[in-house]
Amino acid sequence: MKSINKLFVLLSAVFAMAGFSSCSEEVDYTPAEPVDPSCPAVRFAAANESFFEIDPASPQFTVTLERNATDAATYSLAVTRNDENAFVVPANVTFEAGQKEATVVVGLAANAPTATDLTVSFGIDESYVNPYINGLPDYTGTVNIVKWNTVGVGQWLDGFWWGFWDEVTIQYRDDIPSLWRINNPYVDELGGGGTYEKYLYFTLNEDGTVTWDKWFYINTMYDEGLEIKAYLPSALSASLASTDATSYAEYDEDGNMLYWQINPYWYVDGMGGWGAKYPCYLAFPGVDLATEWEW
């Protein structure tokens, strides 16, 4: 028994010394460099958009910068990427006295290619940046120069979840006349909580059917983490391909567009859906479906 006790004491001493040794090891620590108190802490606003469709009639977009300083000052900007030399970026950004936000206007060159994704990156000189506060010292944006022709203001009538109608602007793409879009009527004020995209895009096919890319969202959650999608039926299942034809354009006797029936397969991934039984409608300018059908 005494031998066991001596062994226990010896092992305890060894572990204690090992613990003491590990705790007393010196750590190679280099403190962070302090920030100059005069640093203006200039940065790009987190709310800046990073993708734009630019109308060739107005080839420019705006980027916002913020700072902590309050004096009147001008800060230099440096371009690190300029695809096809398509972008005209100002060399500086200027803040007036007391101004905490300022904007720069980025232009597009007259010879910038259209219908092509073009990326620009530019940043603030490091001497103006405080690395210890939230903010972006660089900005990267991508643009596509595209002309959309406006047909006019029509009506979107929701026949599924919300049962509402609203006015929307109808446009088609100048270089791809079969591609159409409307401003998204499923705004946060209506429901919200889901994915909101600025536009809903559709393709008007030669046979008069209307299709879209796999699905679109209606900014609506069915349950936590489960979003309702408006599937193109064939994108959900090949067995539903014939149902695609139930989305179509309706014309009058003179060939004028009256309305589109948009008939998605309403579905929640991983759960199931309601089928393609609740169409929506897009009425073209001059056609008042909301009144005619007592929506």
BAROMAR-121754 format. One record per residue (C-alpha): residue number from 1; y, z, x. Coordinates in nm, 2 decimals. Each point is the difference from the previous one (the first is absolute). Example, Ala and Ser with C-alpha at 12.3 -4.5 7.8 and 13.67 -1.06 7.14 Angstrom:
pos Y Z X
1 -0.45 0.78 1.23
2 0.34 -0.07 0.14
***
This chain:
pos Y Z X
1 0.00 0.00 0.00
2 0.24 0.09 0.28
3 -0.07 -0.34 0.16
4 0.09 -0.18 -0.32
5 0.32 0.20 -0.04
6 0.10 -0.08 0.36
7 -0.07 -0.37 -0.07
8 0.22 0.01 -0.31
9 0.28 0.16 0.18
10 -0.02 -0.25 0.28
11 0.00 -0.30 -0.24
12 0.29 0.15 -0.19
13 0.20 0.03 0.32
14 -0.08 -0.36 0.09
15 0.11 -0.14 -0.34
16 0.31 0.22 0.01
17 0.10 -0.13 0.34
18 -0.07 -0.36 -0.11
19 0.22 0.05 -0.31
20 0.27 0.16 0.21
21 -0.01 -0.28 0.25
22 0.02 -0.27 -0.27
23 0.30 0.17 -0.17
24 0.18 0.04 0.33
25 -0.02 -0.36 0.11
26 0.33 -0.16 0.04
27 0.09 -0.29 -0.23
28 0.18 -0.30 0.14
29 0.29 -0.02 -0.25
30 0.31 -0.21 0.03
31 0.27 0.08 -0.25
32 0.15 -0.28 -0.20
33 0.33 -0.14 0.13
34 0.29 0.14 -0.20
35 0.20 -0.24 -0.21
36 0.37 -0.05 0.10
37 0.20 0.19 -0.26
38 0.23 -0.31 -0.03
39 -0.30 -0.23 -0.10
40 0.10 -0.17 -0.33
41 -0.37 -0.02 -0.12
42 0.03 -0.35 -0.13
43 -0.31 -0.13 -0.18
44 -0.11 -0.25 -0.26
45 -0.04 0.12 -0.35
46 -0.35 0.05 -0.12
47 0.08 -0.16 -0.33
48 0.06 -0.34 0.16
49 -0.22 -0.28 -0.14
50 -0.22 -0.17 0.24
51 -0.08 -0.32 -0.19
52 0.24 -0.24 -0.17
53 -0.02 -0.33 -0.18
54 0.33 -0.16 0.09
55 0.17 -0.26 -0.21
56 0.12 -0.29 0.22
57 0.33 0.01 -0.20
58 0.05 0.36 0.13
59 -0.18 0.02 0.34
60 0.06 0.36 0.10
61 -0.11 0.36 -0.05
62 0.15 0.34 0.06
63 -0.14 0.29 0.22
64 0.13 0.35 -0.03
65 0.05 0.24 0.30
66 0.07 0.38 -0.01
67 0.14 0.25 0.25
68 0.10 0.36 0.05
69 0.33 -0.06 0.18
70 0.33 -0.03 -0.19
71 0.23 -0.17 0.24
72 0.10 -0.37 -0.02
73 -0.24 -0.18 0.23
74 -0.19 -0.32 0.07
75 -0.36 0.00 0.12
76 -0.19 -0.30 0.16
77 -0.31 -0.16 -0.15
78 -0.27 -0.18 0.20
79 -0.23 -0.27 -0.14
80 -0.36 0.02 0.12
81 -0.15 -0.26 -0.23
82 0.15 -0.31 -0.17
83 -0.26 -0.24 -0.14
84 0.11 -0.37 0.04
85 0.35 0.14 0.10
86 0.05 0.01 -0.38
87 0.20 0.32 -0.01
88 0.36 0.07 0.08
89 0.02 0.37 0.07
90 0.34 0.17 0.07
91 0.04 0.14 0.35
92 0.14 0.33 -0.13
93 0.03 0.23 -0.30
94 0.33 0.17 -0.07
95 0.05 0.33 -0.18
96 0.35 0.11 -0.12
97 0.12 0.36 0.06
98 -0.20 0.23 -0.23
99 -0.25 -0.27 -0.09
100 -0.36 0.10 0.01
101 -0.15 -0.33 -0.12
102 0.08 -0.36 0.10
103 -0.16 -0.34 -0.06
104 -0.06 -0.31 0.21
105 -0.04 -0.34 -0.16
106 -0.28 -0.21 0.16
107 0.04 -0.37 -0.06
108 -0.24 -0.29 0.01
109 0.07 -0.31 0.21
110 0.06 -0.33 -0.17
111 -0.31 -0.14 0.16
112 -0.23 0.29 -0.08
113 -0.34 -0.13 -0.14
114 -0.06 0.06 -0.37
115 -0.31 0.12 -0.17
116 -0.11 0.18 0.32
117 -0.02 0.37 0.08
118 0.26 0.07 0.27
119 0.03 0.34 0.17
120 0.30 0.16 0.18
121 0.01 0.33 0.19
122 0.30 0.18 0.14
123 0.09 0.35 0.11
124 0.26 0.25 0.11
125 0.08 0.08 0.36
126 -0.20 0.31 0.10
127 0.31 0.19 0.10
128 0.10 0.01 -0.37
129 -0.33 0.13 -0.13
130 -0.12 0.36 -0.05
131 -0.38 -0.01 0.03
132 -0.04 0.34 -0.16
133 0.12 -0.08 -0.35
134 -0.15 -0.23 -0.26
135 0.12 -0.35 0.02
136 -0.08 -0.35 0.12
137 0.14 -0.12 0.33
138 -0.12 -0.36 -0.07
139 -0.01 -0.23 -0.30
140 -0.25 -0.27 -0.08
141 0.03 -0.23 -0.29
142 -0.17 -0.32 -0.12
143 0.16 -0.26 -0.22
144 -0.11 -0.32 -0.18
145 0.26 -0.25 -0.09
146 -0.10 -0.12 -0.35
147 0.20 -0.15 -0.29
148 -0.08 0.12 -0.35
149 0.13 -0.21 -0.29
150 0.09 0.21 -0.31
151 -0.12 -0.13 -0.34
152 0.18 0.27 -0.19
153 -0.05 0.33 -0.17
154 -0.32 0.04 -0.21
155 -0.21 0.28 -0.14
156 -0.30 0.19 0.13
157 -0.21 0.15 -0.28
158 -0.26 0.25 0.10
159 -0.30 0.00 -0.22
160 -0.21 0.26 0.18
161 0.11 0.35 0.12
162 0.37 0.04 -0.09
163 0.05 -0.25 -0.29
164 0.36 -0.08 0.08
165 0.21 -0.31 0.07
166 0.28 -0.06 0.24
167 0.22 -0.27 0.14
168 -0.10 -0.16 0.33
169 0.14 -0.27 0.22
170 -0.25 -0.29 0.04
171 0.00 -0.20 0.33
172 -0.21 -0.26 0.17
173 -0.01 -0.07 0.37
174 0.19 -0.31 0.12
175 -0.26 -0.12 0.26
176 -0.30 0.10 -0.21
177 0.09 -0.06 -0.36
178 -0.33 0.13 -0.13
179 0.08 0.35 0.13
180 0.20 0.21 -0.24
181 0.13 0.36 -0.01
182 0.18 0.24 -0.23
183 0.17 0.33 0.08
184 -0.25 0.28 -0.06
185 0.05 0.15 -0.35
186 -0.22 0.30 0.08
187 0.27 0.22 0.15
188 -0.02 0.37 0.07
189 0.20 0.08 -0.30
190 -0.27 -0.14 -0.22
191 -0.30 0.19 0.16
192 -0.01 0.01 0.37
193 -0.24 0.17 0.24
194 -0.18 -0.31 0.10
195 0.08 -0.30 0.23
196 0.33 -0.17 -0.08
197 0.07 -0.35 0.14
198 0.33 -0.16 -0.05
199 -0.15 -0.32 -0.15
200 -0.31 -0.11 -0.18
201 -0.12 -0.34 0.13
202 -0.20 -0.27 -0.19
203 -0.12 -0.35 0.06
204 0.03 -0.27 -0.27
205 -0.29 -0.23 0.05
206 -0.02 -0.37 -0.08
207 -0.24 0.06 -0.29
208 0.25 0.24 -0.16
209 -0.18 0.32 0.09
210 0.19 0.29 0.16
211 -0.16 0.20 0.29
212 0.11 0.26 0.25
213 -0.13 0.14 0.33
214 -0.29 0.23 -0.09
215 0.20 0.26 -0.19
216 0.34 0.14 -0.07
217 0.11 0.36 -0.06
218 0.18 0.14 -0.30
219 0.13 0.31 0.18
220 -0.24 0.22 -0.20
221 -0.26 0.26 0.10
222 -0.30 0.06 -0.22
223 -0.08 0.32 0.18
224 0.08 0.16 0.33
225 -0.07 -0.26 0.27
226 -0.12 -0.25 -0.25
227 0.24 -0.29 -0.08
228 -0.03 -0.26 -0.28
229 -0.02 -0.35 0.13
230 0.05 -0.33 -0.19
231 -0.28 -0.21 0.15
232 -0.03 -0.37 -0.01
233 -0.34 0.01 -0.17
234 -0.18 -0.22 0.26
235 0.14 0.22 0.28
236 -0.18 0.30 -0.16
237 -0.33 -0.18 -0.05
238 -0.12 -0.36 0.03
239 -0.17 0.04 -0.34
240 0.35 0.03 -0.16
241 0.13 -0.33 0.14
242 0.01 -0.17 -0.34
243 0.24 0.27 -0.12
244 0.27 -0.12 0.24
245 0.07 -0.28 -0.24
246 0.12 0.25 -0.26
247 0.32 0.03 0.21
248 0.19 -0.32 -0.07
249 0.34 -0.16 -0.07
250 0.09 -0.11 -0.36
251 0.23 -0.30 -0.05
252 0.18 -0.15 -0.30
253 -0.04 -0.36 -0.11
254 0.26 -0.12 0.25
255 -0.17 0.17 0.29
256 0.24 0.28 0.03
257 -0.13 0.34 0.12
258 -0.02 0.25 -0.28
259 -0.19 0.29 0.14
260 -0.29 0.11 0.22
261 -0.29 0.21 -0.11
262 -0.10 0.23 0.29
263 -0.35 0.14 -0.06
264 -0.11 0.23 0.28
265 -0.32 0.20 0.01
266 0.14 0.35 0.00
267 -0.20 0.21 0.25
268 0.00 0.32 0.20
269 -0.20 -0.03 0.32
270 -0.30 0.21 0.01
271 0.01 0.09 -0.37
272 0.01 -0.30 -0.22
273 0.25 -0.16 -0.23
274 0.11 -0.13 -0.34
275 -0.10 -0.36 0.03
276 0.22 -0.31 -0.05
277 0.10 0.08 -0.35
278 0.36 0.11 0.03
279 0.22 -0.30 0.11
280 0.36 0.01 0.11
281 0.25 -0.28 -0.07
282 0.28 -0.16 0.19
283 0.24 -0.17 -0.24
284 0.24 -0.26 0.15
285 0.37 -0.01 -0.06
286 0.08 -0.09 -0.36
287 -0.33 0.14 -0.13
288 0.03 0.34 -0.16
289 -0.36 0.12 -0.04
290 0.11 0.36 -0.03
291 0.17 -0.08 -0.33
292 -0.24 -0.27 -0.12
293 -0.30 0.23 0.05
294 0.18 0.32 -0.10
295 -0.11 0.15 0.33
***
